[in-house]
Amino acid sequence: MKKILFTTLIMMSINAMAQNVMTPELLWKLGRVTPLGLSKDGKNIVYKVSTPSIEENKSNSKFYTLPVNGGNPTEVKDTKEVLKDKNISPNGKYIVYNEEVKIDKVLGKDYYPELEKSQVQIYNGLDYRHWDTWNEGKFNHVFYKENKEGAVGIDILKGESFDSPQKPFGGDEDYIWSPDSKSILYVSKKKAGTQYAISTNTNIFEYTLETGKTINRTEENLGYDMAPQFSPTGNLTWLQMKRDGYEADKNDLIVSFKGMNLNLTAAWDGTVDHFMWSKDGEKIYFVAPIDGTKQLFEVNFPGLTKIAINVHQITNGDFDVNDLVGFSGDNIIVTRTDMNHAAEIFSYNLKKNSWKQLSNVNTTTYKSLALSKTERRYVTTTDGKKMLVWVILPPNFDASKKYPTLLYCQGGPQSPLTQSYSFRWNFQLMAANGYVVVAPNRRGMQGHGVAWNEQISKDWGGQVINDYLSAIDDVAKENYVDKTRLGCVGASYGGYSVFYLAGIHNNRFKTFIAHDGVYNTQSMFGTTEEVFFNNWDFGGAYWEKDNAVAQKTYTTFNPMTMVEKWNTPILIIQGGKDFRVPIGQGQEAFQAAQLRGIKSRFLYFPEENHWVLKPQNAQVWQKEFYNWLNETL
């Protein structure tokens, strides 16, 4: 009897634990896994785990090694001892690195040294600020030096007002050694000022150590050239977008072979995220969005033979494959996420088509939680297409109950909505707070063909808005949806979508939340920093009165022109250092809402950019997000 009672109590305890759900505090205690590569001997995976500290308002990192076949992790203090340094030349003689160099005069004291306390910035062209940083005349430059103590570095971009690595997000992946150690290849957009701001034309340059001369390896291409790698047989490979000014163009795999640039993915209706060569140099493995997920693909490399190029999808399932780490025998090491799980390291056996989870940084935490359920739903759009809609249901979902429901509007606008795991727009957390989430793969999403992705450009307020309404109207037919408690939330282009829907929703929604959203397309064009983006997606400038496409963006598709129809509570969130969607967008929207007597709140983060990165700010964001929904929905 005692044994039965004891077993019953244990089971009750386990069931009680399983009823816990995700909270904002717990979300920001999860370890964030970043793979760094394979160890020098190929026997271990080297990775970093960053854990935010709310008390210290920063993240703390530890480094580990993990056997490639699975096992227990070992903490390491110095990754240099276990990782191969890609920045050391293949012959071991040199090391390449990057430093920021002051080149241009910008500050008042640059021009007037006697006025060193002046606080002035002087610009003669655009690119005076980028992402969240003002241009002070400093540029990232690539250096190399002998791999010995006391060696002096040589700046291979000496005197040039160009960046490599690229700002704001480029790192040492922007430069590599040639296999023979005779040259350094690097990515740079060699344009300055206004020309820099209106172009996406990065190129891959090759600097020869012996001569000090630089050549442009991709001069004929006018769009992005990036992510250079050499194949095991010495063929330069990179990712390429063709059209200048279009940051979301189809990304293709290019291999330079015997004087020709071969496009391996030209005939494939998709876009490549990142790639890695097989050890034998016969295949390239790459990650790409497909049908609401990110999966692993392969493409063969036939050289100049008549063998057909074949792109083949390898993995399949409701998860995302992310980082490509390396190979171990028949296994490829990657990271994986889904809407209920942050990134962990996995191996995939290419012969057996089987998965094995290797790291377990957050496994114990997730085992104690009741998880949300994600469902695929295919909705017919107003133009007769089939659209994938992710529906995320609360933990312990009961179809006999009615739930408040959120339409989630993805940013981008040309970014995929997949089985990713966000630490801000976290579907697991939304569902844990009792909300059904409707997340449509509307026009502009990658993974549904190039045409679907491109249709949003110059049509921000057109078919894509109908896609949103088709999605929420279809899911709202379900008995478990409380049709009187629908909300609409989103950031960036998703914030634009919220502002736009607020003027046309015909009382569908009871509340709105817009984070760093575009409210006024005209002032957005006048203040954003990457002008090429608005030139492409808006169709041109607002002063081009004979440009019918552009004028539609600044009138019909401009949310501010419909503010007189706003009648619903709205929370507006804005980062003070967001130069992509500058502060005026949020200010204009909040001022309009207040002056029209609409219940509204302005959540302002002075030190945050387009994202919210500091732990305590992130906690305030989450608390305000759910407080607003509790108040208004």
C-alpha positions as CSV (number, residue, x, y, z in Angstrom):
1,M,0.0,0.0,0.0
2,K,2.8,2.4,0.9
3,K,4.6,1.6,-2.4
4,I,1.4,2.4,-4.3
5,L,1.0,5.6,-2.4
6,F,4.6,6.6,-2.9
7,T,4.4,5.9,-6.7
8,T,1.1,7.9,-6.9
9,L,2.8,10.9,-5.2
10,I,5.8,10.7,-7.5
11,M,3.5,10.7,-10.6
12,M,1.5,13.6,-9.2
13,S,4.7,15.5,-8.7
14,I,5.8,14.8,-12.2
15,N,2.5,15.8,-13.6
16,A,2.5,19.0,-11.6
17,M,6.0,19.9,-12.9
18,A,4.7,19.3,-16.5
19,Q,2.0,21.9,-15.9
20,N,4.6,24.7,-15.6
21,V,4.7,27.0,-18.6
22,M,7.2,29.5,-20.1
23,T,7.5,32.9,-18.4
24,P,9.4,36.0,-19.4
25,E,11.8,35.4,-16.5
26,L,12.5,31.8,-17.5
27,L,12.8,32.7,-21.2
28,W,15.8,35.0,-20.3
29,K,17.4,32.4,-18.1
30,L,17.8,29.9,-21.0
31,G,21.3,29.3,-22.3
32,R,21.9,30.5,-25.9
33,V,24.1,28.1,-27.8
34,T,26.5,29.3,-30.5
35,P,28.8,26.7,-32.2
36,L,32.3,27.9,-32.9
37,G,33.5,24.9,-34.9
38,L,35.2,21.5,-34.6
39,S,38.3,21.0,-32.5
40,K,41.7,20.7,-34.2
41,D,41.6,16.9,-34.0
42,G,37.9,16.8,-35.3
43,K,36.8,14.8,-32.2
44,N,34.9,17.5,-30.4
45,I,32.5,20.4,-31.1
46,V,33.5,23.7,-29.6
47,Y,30.6,26.0,-28.6
48,K,29.6,28.9,-26.5
49,V,26.7,29.2,-24.1
50,S,25.6,32.7,-23.3
51,T,23.2,33.2,-20.3
52,P,21.6,36.5,-19.7
53,S,21.8,37.9,-16.1
54,I,18.8,40.1,-15.3
55,E,20.5,41.2,-12.0
56,E,23.7,42.2,-13.8
57,N,21.9,43.4,-16.9
58,K,24.3,41.6,-19.2
59,S,25.0,38.2,-20.6
60,N,27.7,35.9,-19.3
61,S,29.4,33.3,-21.5
62,K,31.1,30.0,-21.0
63,F,32.9,27.8,-23.5
64,Y,32.6,24.0,-23.9
65,T,33.7,21.0,-25.9
66,L,31.4,18.2,-26.7
67,P,32.3,14.8,-28.3
68,V,31.0,14.7,-31.9
69,N,29.3,11.3,-31.2
70,G,27.7,12.6,-28.0
71,G,28.6,12.6,-24.4
72,N,29.2,15.1,-21.5
73,P,30.5,18.6,-22.2
74,T,33.7,19.9,-20.8
75,E,34.2,23.5,-20.0
76,V,37.3,25.2,-21.5
77,K,38.8,28.5,-20.6
78,D,40.8,29.2,-23.8
79,T,39.2,28.1,-27.1
80,K,42.5,29.0,-28.9
81,E,43.9,25.8,-27.5
82,V,41.3,23.5,-29.1
83,L,40.0,25.4,-32.1
84,K,41.8,25.7,-35.4
85,D,42.4,29.4,-36.2
86,K,41.1,30.1,-39.7
87,N,42.9,33.4,-39.6
88,I,46.3,31.8,-39.6
89,S,47.5,31.3,-43.2
90,P,47.6,27.7,-44.4
91,N,51.4,27.7,-44.3
92,G,51.3,29.0,-40.7
93,K,53.5,32.0,-41.6
94,Y,50.9,34.9,-41.3
95,I,47.8,35.9,-39.4
96,V,45.0,38.1,-40.7
97,Y,42.8,40.2,-38.5
98,N,40.8,43.5,-38.6
99,E,41.0,46.8,-36.7
100,E,39.0,50.0,-36.9
101,V,41.0,52.9,-38.5
102,K,40.3,56.6,-38.5
103,I,40.3,57.8,-42.1
104,D,37.9,60.7,-42.7
105,K,37.4,64.1,-41.0
106,V,33.9,64.2,-39.4
107,L,34.1,65.7,-35.9
108,G,34.5,69.4,-35.2
109,K,37.9,68.7,-33.6
110,D,39.1,66.9,-36.7
111,Y,38.7,70.2,-38.6
112,Y,39.5,72.6,-35.8
113,P,42.0,70.9,-33.4
114,E,42.1,74.0,-31.2
115,L,38.4,73.4,-30.5
116,E,38.8,69.9,-29.1
117,K,35.7,70.2,-26.8
118,S,33.4,71.0,-29.7
119,Q,30.5,68.6,-30.1
120,V,29.9,68.8,-33.9
121,Q,29.7,66.3,-36.7
122,I,30.1,67.5,-40.3
123,Y,29.0,65.4,-43.2
124,N,29.2,65.9,-47.0
125,G,27.2,62.8,-47.9
126,L,24.9,60.1,-46.6
127,D,25.9,57.1,-44.6
128,Y,26.3,59.5,-41.7
129,R,24.8,56.9,-39.5
130,H,24.1,53.2,-39.8
131,W,21.9,50.8,-37.8
132,D,22.6,52.3,-34.3
133,T,26.0,54.1,-34.7
134,W,27.0,57.5,-36.1
135,N,29.8,57.6,-38.6
136,E,32.8,59.3,-37.0
137,G,35.1,58.7,-40.0
138,K,36.3,55.3,-38.7
139,F,36.4,52.2,-40.9
140,N,37.0,48.5,-40.4
141,H,40.2,47.5,-42.2
142,V,41.9,44.1,-42.8
143,F,45.5,43.7,-41.6
144,Y,48.0,40.8,-41.8
145,K,51.3,40.3,-40.1
146,E,53.9,37.6,-39.5
147,N,52.7,35.0,-37.0
148,K,55.2,35.8,-34.4
149,E,55.6,38.0,-31.3
150,G,56.2,41.7,-32.0
151,A,55.3,41.5,-35.7
152,V,53.9,44.7,-37.3
153,G,50.6,44.6,-39.2
154,I,50.1,45.7,-42.7
155,D,46.8,47.5,-43.6
156,I,45.7,46.1,-47.0
157,L,43.0,48.8,-47.3
158,K,45.4,51.6,-46.3
159,G,43.9,55.0,-46.8
160,E,40.6,53.7,-48.1
161,S,37.3,55.0,-46.7
162,F,35.7,51.5,-47.0
163,D,34.8,48.8,-44.5
164,S,35.9,45.2,-44.3
165,P,34.4,43.5,-42.4
166,Q,31.1,45.1,-43.4
167,K,29.3,47.2,-40.9
168,P,27.2,46.7,-38.9
169,F,27.2,42.9,-38.6
170,G,30.2,41.6,-40.5
171,G,33.0,39.7,-38.7
172,D,36.0,37.7,-39.7
173,E,33.9,35.6,-42.0
174,D,34.3,38.6,-44.4
175,Y,38.0,37.7,-45.1
176,I,39.8,34.4,-45.8
177,W,43.2,33.1,-46.9
178,S,43.8,31.6,-50.3
179,P,44.9,27.9,-50.1
180,D,48.4,28.8,-51.1
181,S,48.7,31.6,-48.5
182,K,49.7,34.0,-51.2
183,S,46.6,36.2,-51.0
184,I,43.8,37.4,-48.8
185,L,40.2,37.7,-50.1
186,Y,37.8,40.1,-48.4
187,V,34.3,41.5,-48.8
188,S,33.8,45.2,-49.1
189,K,31.4,47.7,-50.6
190,K,33.8,50.2,-52.1
191,K,31.4,53.1,-52.3
192,A,31.3,56.1,-50.0
193,G,28.8,58.6,-48.7
194,T,25.5,58.8,-50.6
195,Q,26.6,56.2,-53.1
196,Y,27.1,53.8,-50.2
197,A,23.6,54.4,-48.9
198,I,21.9,53.7,-52.2
199,S,23.8,50.5,-53.2
200,T,24.1,46.9,-52.1
201,N,27.1,46.3,-54.4
202,T,29.6,44.5,-52.2
203,N,32.4,42.6,-54.0
204,I,35.0,40.1,-53.2
205,F,38.5,41.5,-53.5
206,E,41.8,39.7,-53.7
207,Y,45.0,41.2,-52.2
208,T,48.3,39.6,-53.2
209,L,50.9,39.7,-50.5
210,E,54.0,39.7,-52.8
211,T,52.8,42.7,-55.0
212,G,50.5,44.5,-52.7
213,K,48.0,44.7,-55.5
214,T,44.2,44.2,-55.2
215,I,41.9,42.9,-57.9
216,N,38.1,42.7,-57.8
217,R,37.0,39.1,-58.3
218,T,33.3,39.9,-58.8
219,E,33.4,43.2,-60.6
220,E,30.8,42.1,-63.2
221,N,28.1,41.5,-60.5
222,L,26.2,44.6,-59.3
223,G,24.5,43.2,-56.2
224,Y,25.7,41.5,-53.0
225,D,28.8,39.2,-53.2
226,M,29.6,37.7,-49.8
227,A,30.5,34.7,-47.7
228,P,33.7,33.6,-49.6
229,Q,35.0,30.1,-49.1
230,F,37.4,27.8,-50.9
231,S,36.5,24.3,-51.8
232,P,38.7,21.4,-50.8
233,T,40.1,21.5,-54.4
234,G,40.8,25.3,-54.3
235,N,37.7,26.7,-56.0
236,L,36.5,30.1,-54.7
237,T,32.8,29.9,-53.8
238,W,30.5,32.6,-52.6
239,L,26.9,33.8,-52.3
240,Q,25.6,36.2,-54.8
241,M,22.6,38.5,-55.4
242,K,22.3,40.0,-58.9
243,R,20.4,43.2,-58.5
244,D,21.9,46.3,-57.0
245,G,19.7,47.9,-54.3
246,Y,17.6,44.7,-53.7
247,E,18.7,43.3,-50.3
248,A,16.3,40.4,-50.4
249,D,17.2,39.2,-53.9
250,K,17.6,35.5,-54.6
251,N,20.8,34.3,-53.0
252,D,22.7,31.9,-55.3
253,L,25.8,29.7,-54.9
254,I,28.6,30.6,-57.2
255,V,31.8,28.6,-57.9
256,S,34.8,30.0,-59.8
257,F,36.1,27.1,-61.9
258,K,38.7,27.2,-64.7
259,G,38.0,30.9,-65.4
260,M,34.2,30.6,-65.3
261,N,31.7,31.5,-62.6
262,L,29.2,28.6,-62.3
263,N,25.8,29.3,-60.7
264,L,24.8,26.0,-59.0
265,T,21.4,27.2,-57.9
266,A,20.3,29.4,-60.8
267,A,17.5,27.0,-61.9
268,W,16.3,26.3,-58.3
269,D,13.3,28.3,-57.1
270,G,14.8,29.2,-53.7
271,T,17.4,31.3,-51.9
272,V,20.5,30.1,-50.0
273,D,21.2,31.1,-46.4
274,H,24.7,29.7,-45.9
275,F,26.7,26.7,-47.1
276,M,29.6,24.3,-46.5
277,W,31.6,22.1,-48.9
278,S,31.7,18.3,-48.5
279,K,35.2,17.0,-47.6
280,D,35.7,15.5,-51.0
281,G,34.7,18.7,-52.9
282,E,31.9,17.0,-54.8
283,K,28.9,18.5,-53.1
284,I,27.9,21.7,-51.3
285,Y,25.5,21.5,-48.3
286,F,23.4,24.5,-47.6
287,V,20.5,25.8,-45.5
288,A,17.5,27.4,-47.1
289,P,13.9,28.3,-46.1
290,I,11.2,26.0,-47.4
291,D,7.5,25.9,-46.6
292,G,7.7,27.6,-43.2
293,T,10.9,25.9,-42.1
294,K,14.7,26.0,-42.7
295,Q,16.1,22.7,-44.0
296,L,19.4,21.2,-45.1
297,F,20.0,20.8,-48.9
298,E,22.8,19.6,-51.1
299,V,23.8,20.4,-54.6
300,N,26.4,18.5,-56.6
301,F,29.4,20.1,-58.3
302,P,29.9,18.7,-61.8
303,G,32.6,21.2,-62.9
304,L,32.4,21.6,-66.7
305,T,31.1,18.1,-67.4
306,K,27.7,17.5,-68.9
307,I,26.4,16.0,-65.6
308,A,23.2,17.8,-64.6
309,I,23.3,20.0,-61.5
310,N,20.8,18.7,-59.0
311,V,19.5,20.5,-55.9
312,H,18.2,18.0,-53.3
313,Q,16.4,18.6,-50.0
314,I,17.9,16.3,-47.4
315,T,16.0,17.0,-44.1
316,N,12.3,17.5,-43.6
317,G,10.2,18.3,-40.5
318,D,8.7,21.1,-38.4
319,F,12.0,22.5,-37.2
320,D,14.7,24.8,-38.4
321,V,18.2,23.7,-39.3
322,N,20.5,26.6,-38.6
323,D,24.3,26.7,-38.2
324,L,26.5,24.3,-40.2
325,V,29.3,23.3,-37.9
326,G,31.3,20.5,-39.7
327,F,31.5,16.8,-40.6
328,S,32.2,13.8,-38.5
329,G,32.3,10.6,-40.6
330,D,28.8,10.3,-42.2
331,N,27.4,12.9,-39.8
332,I,26.9,16.6,-40.4
333,I,26.9,18.8,-37.3
334,V,24.3,21.5,-37.1
335,T,22.1,23.5,-34.7
336,R,18.3,23.0,-34.6
337,T,15.4,25.0,-33.3
338,D,11.6,24.9,-33.2
339,M,9.0,27.2,-31.8
340,N,9.2,25.3,-28.4
341,H,13.0,24.9,-28.2
342,A,16.0,27.2,-28.4
343,A,19.0,26.2,-30.4
344,E,20.8,22.9,-29.5
345,I,23.6,21.1,-31.3
346,F,22.5,18.0,-33.4
347,S,24.2,15.6,-35.7
348,Y,22.4,14.3,-38.8
349,N,23.5,11.0,-40.4
350,L,23.6,11.5,-44.1
351,K,23.4,7.8,-44.9
352,K,20.8,6.7,-42.3
353,N,18.8,9.9,-42.5
354,S,18.6,10.0,-38.7
355,W,19.0,12.7,-36.0
356,K,20.9,12.7,-32.7
357,Q,20.7,15.6,-30.2
358,L,24.2,16.2,-28.8
359,S,23.9,19.2,-26.5
360,N,21.3,19.5,-23.8
361,V,21.8,23.1,-22.5
362,N,18.1,23.7,-21.9
363,T,16.7,20.1,-22.1
364,T,15.9,19.9,-18.3
365,T,14.1,23.2,-18.4
366,Y,11.9,22.2,-21.3
367,K,11.1,18.8,-19.7
368,S,9.4,20.6,-16.8
369,L,7.2,22.7,-19.1
370,A,3.8,22.0,-20.7
371,L,4.6,22.9,-24.3
372,S,2.5,24.7,-26.9
373,K,1.4,22.9,-30.0
374,T,2.1,24.1,-33.5
375,E,-0.2,23.3,-36.4
376,R,0.1,23.8,-40.1
377,R,-2.9,25.3,-41.8
378,Y,-3.2,26.1,-45.5
379,V,-5.5,29.0,-46.3
380,T,-6.8,30.1,-49.7
381,T,-5.8,33.8,-50.4
382,T,-8.0,36.3,-52.2
383,D,-6.0,35.7,-55.4
384,G,-6.5,31.9,-55.2
385,K,-3.1,30.9,-53.8
386,K,-2.5,28.4,-51.0
387,M,-0.8,30.1,-48.0
388,L,0.8,28.3,-45.1
389,V,-0.3,29.7,-41.7
390,W,1.3,28.5,-38.5
391,V,-1.2,28.2,-35.6
392,I,0.3,28.0,-32.2
393,L,-2.0,26.7,-29.5
394,P,-1.6,27.2,-25.7
395,P,-0.2,24.4,-23.5
396,N,-2.9,22.0,-22.3
397,F,-5.1,23.3,-25.1
398,D,-8.8,22.5,-24.7
399,A,-10.8,22.8,-28.0
400,S,-14.0,23.2,-26.0
401,K,-12.8,26.5,-24.6
402,K,-12.5,29.9,-26.3
403,Y,-9.1,31.7,-26.4
404,P,-8.1,35.3,-27.2
405,T,-6.1,35.2,-30.4
406,L,-3.2,37.2,-31.8
407,L,-2.4,37.8,-35.5
408,Y,1.4,38.0,-35.6
409,C,2.8,40.1,-38.4
410,Q,6.4,39.3,-39.4
411,G,9.0,41.9,-40.2
412,G,11.5,41.9,-43.0
413,P,9.5,42.4,-45.1
414,Q,11.2,39.6,-47.1
415,S,12.2,37.4,-44.2
416,P,11.0,33.8,-43.6
417,L,8.6,32.9,-40.8
418,T,9.9,29.5,-39.8
419,Q,10.4,27.2,-36.8
420,S,12.8,29.7,-35.3
421,Y,13.0,30.6,-31.6
422,S,13.0,34.3,-30.7
423,F,13.8,35.7,-27.3
424,R,11.4,38.6,-27.8
425,W,8.6,37.6,-30.2
426,N,8.4,34.2,-28.6
427,F,5.4,32.1,-29.7
428,Q,5.9,29.6,-26.9
429,L,5.6,32.5,-24.4
430,M,2.5,34.0,-26.1
431,A,0.8,30.6,-26.1
432,A,1.8,30.1,-22.4
433,N,0.0,33.3,-21.6
434,G,-3.2,31.8,-23.0
435,Y,-3.2,33.2,-26.5
436,V,-3.7,31.4,-29.8
437,V,-1.2,32.8,-32.2
438,V,-1.9,33.0,-36.0
439,A,1.4,33.5,-38.0
440,P,0.8,33.6,-41.7
441,N,3.6,33.0,-44.3
442,R,2.2,35.9,-46.3
443,R,3.6,37.4,-49.5
444,G,7.2,38.4,-49.0
445,M,8.1,35.2,-47.1
446,Q,11.1,33.2,-48.4
447,G,10.6,29.5,-48.8
448,H,7.6,29.6,-51.1
449,G,9.4,30.4,-54.4
450,V,11.1,33.6,-55.7
451,A,7.9,35.1,-57.1
452,W,6.0,34.8,-53.7
453,N,9.0,36.4,-52.0
454,E,9.2,39.3,-54.5
455,Q,5.5,40.2,-54.7
456,I,5.6,42.3,-51.6
457,S,8.1,44.8,-53.0
458,K,6.4,48.1,-54.1
459,D,3.1,46.6,-52.8
460,W,3.3,46.9,-49.0
461,G,-0.4,47.7,-48.6
462,G,-1.7,45.4,-51.3
463,Q,-2.0,41.6,-51.5
464,V,0.1,41.0,-48.4
465,I,-2.5,42.9,-46.3
466,N,-5.2,40.7,-47.8
467,D,-3.1,37.7,-46.9
468,Y,-3.1,38.8,-43.2
469,L,-6.9,39.2,-43.2
470,S,-7.4,35.9,-45.0
471,A,-5.4,34.1,-42.3
472,I,-7.1,35.6,-39.3
473,D,-10.6,35.3,-40.8
474,D,-10.0,31.6,-41.6
475,V,-8.7,30.7,-38.2
476,A,-11.4,32.8,-36.5
477,K,-13.9,30.3,-37.8
478,E,-12.7,27.8,-35.2
479,N,-14.9,27.4,-32.2
480,Y,-11.9,27.8,-29.9
481,V,-11.2,31.3,-31.1
482,D,-12.9,34.1,-29.2
483,K,-13.9,36.4,-32.1
484,T,-14.5,39.3,-29.7
485,R,-10.9,39.1,-28.4
486,L,-8.6,39.4,-31.5
487,G,-5.4,41.3,-31.3
488,C,-2.7,42.2,-33.9
489,V,1.0,42.5,-33.1
490,G,4.2,43.0,-35.0
491,A,7.6,44.7,-35.5
492,S,9.4,46.5,-38.3
493,Y,7.4,45.7,-41.4
494,G,5.2,43.9,-39.0
495,G,4.8,47.2,-37.2
496,Y,3.9,48.9,-40.5
497,S,1.3,46.1,-41.0
498,V,-0.2,46.9,-37.5
499,F,-0.4,50.6,-38.3
500,Y,-2.0,49.9,-41.7
501,L,-4.5,47.3,-40.4
502,A,-5.5,49.7,-37.7
503,G,-7.0,51.9,-40.4
504,I,-8.8,49.2,-42.4
505,H,-9.6,46.3,-40.1
506,N,-13.4,47.0,-39.8
507,N,-13.4,46.3,-36.1
508,R,-11.9,42.9,-36.3
509,F,-9.3,43.6,-33.7
510,K,-9.7,44.8,-30.2
511,T,-6.1,45.9,-29.6
512,F,-2.8,46.5,-31.5
513,I,0.9,46.4,-30.6
514,A,3.5,47.9,-33.1
515,H,7.3,47.8,-32.4
516,D,9.6,50.0,-34.5
517,G,7.0,50.1,-37.2
518,V,6.9,52.3,-40.3
519,Y,4.0,54.8,-39.8
520,N,4.7,57.4,-42.4
521,T,6.4,56.1,-45.6
522,Q,7.3,59.7,-46.7
523,S,9.2,60.6,-43.5
524,M,10.6,57.0,-43.4
525,F,12.2,57.6,-46.8
526,G,13.6,61.0,-45.5
527,T,15.3,59.6,-42.4
528,T,16.3,56.0,-42.8
529,E,19.9,55.1,-43.4
530,E,20.0,52.3,-46.0
531,V,18.3,54.3,-48.7
532,F,18.6,51.4,-51.2
533,F,16.0,49.5,-49.3
534,N,13.3,52.2,-49.6
535,N,14.3,52.9,-53.2
536,W,13.6,49.3,-54.1
537,D,10.6,48.5,-51.9
538,F,8.8,51.8,-52.1
539,G,9.5,52.1,-55.8
540,G,11.3,55.4,-55.6
541,A,11.4,58.8,-53.8
542,Y,8.3,60.7,-52.7
543,W,9.2,63.7,-54.9
544,E,8.9,61.6,-58.0
545,K,5.5,62.8,-58.9
546,D,5.4,61.0,-62.3
547,N,6.3,57.7,-60.7
548,A,2.9,56.1,-60.1
549,V,4.3,53.1,-58.2
550,A,6.1,55.3,-55.7
551,Q,3.3,57.7,-55.3
552,K,1.0,54.8,-54.4
553,T,3.4,53.9,-51.6
554,Y,3.3,57.5,-50.2
555,T,-0.5,57.8,-50.4
556,T,-2.6,54.7,-50.6
557,F,-0.1,52.5,-48.8
558,N,0.9,55.1,-46.2
559,P,-0.6,54.2,-42.8
560,M,-0.6,57.8,-41.6
561,T,-3.2,58.7,-44.4
562,M,-5.7,56.5,-42.7
563,V,-5.2,57.5,-39.1
564,E,-8.7,59.2,-39.0
565,K,-10.1,55.6,-39.1
566,W,-8.2,54.5,-36.1
567,N,-10.6,53.5,-33.3
568,T,-8.7,50.8,-31.4
569,P,-6.2,50.8,-28.4
570,I,-2.6,50.7,-29.6
571,L,0.7,50.2,-27.8
572,I,3.6,51.8,-29.7
573,I,7.2,50.7,-29.0
574,Q,10.3,52.5,-30.2
575,G,14.1,52.2,-29.9
576,G,16.0,55.5,-29.6
577,K,19.0,54.1,-31.5
578,D,17.0,52.6,-34.3
579,F,18.3,54.3,-37.4
580,R,16.6,51.8,-39.7
581,V,13.1,52.8,-38.6
582,P,13.9,56.1,-36.9
583,I,12.3,57.4,-33.7
584,G,10.0,59.8,-35.5
585,Q,7.9,56.9,-36.8
586,G,6.8,55.9,-33.4
587,Q,6.5,59.5,-32.2
588,E,4.2,60.4,-35.1
589,A,2.0,57.4,-34.5
590,F,1.7,58.0,-30.8
591,Q,1.0,61.7,-31.2
592,A,-1.7,61.0,-33.7
593,A,-3.3,58.3,-31.5
594,Q,-3.2,60.6,-28.4
595,L,-4.6,63.7,-30.2
596,R,-7.4,61.5,-31.6
597,G,-8.3,60.4,-28.1
598,I,-7.4,56.7,-28.7
599,K,-6.2,54.7,-25.7
600,S,-2.5,54.4,-26.4
601,R,0.9,54.0,-24.7
602,F,4.4,54.9,-25.9
603,L,7.1,52.5,-24.7
604,Y,10.5,54.1,-25.4
605,F,13.9,52.5,-25.1
606,P,16.5,55.2,-25.5
607,E,19.6,52.9,-25.7
608,E,18.1,50.1,-27.8
609,N,18.2,49.8,-31.6
610,H,15.8,47.9,-33.9
611,W,15.9,45.2,-31.3
612,V,15.8,45.0,-27.5
613,L,19.1,43.4,-26.3
614,K,19.6,44.4,-22.6
615,P,18.1,41.8,-20.2
616,Q,16.3,44.3,-17.9
617,N,14.9,46.2,-20.9
618,A,13.8,42.9,-22.4
619,Q,11.9,42.1,-19.1
620,V,10.2,45.5,-19.2
621,W,9.3,44.8,-22.8
622,Q,7.7,41.5,-22.0
623,K,5.8,42.8,-18.9
624,E,4.4,45.8,-20.9
625,F,3.5,43.6,-23.8
626,Y,1.4,41.3,-21.7
627,N,0.1,44.0,-19.4
628,W,-1.2,45.8,-22.5
629,L,-2.9,42.7,-23.7
630,N,-4.4,42.1,-20.3
631,E,-5.8,45.6,-20.2
632,T,-7.2,45.8,-23.7
633,L,-7.9,42.2,-24.8
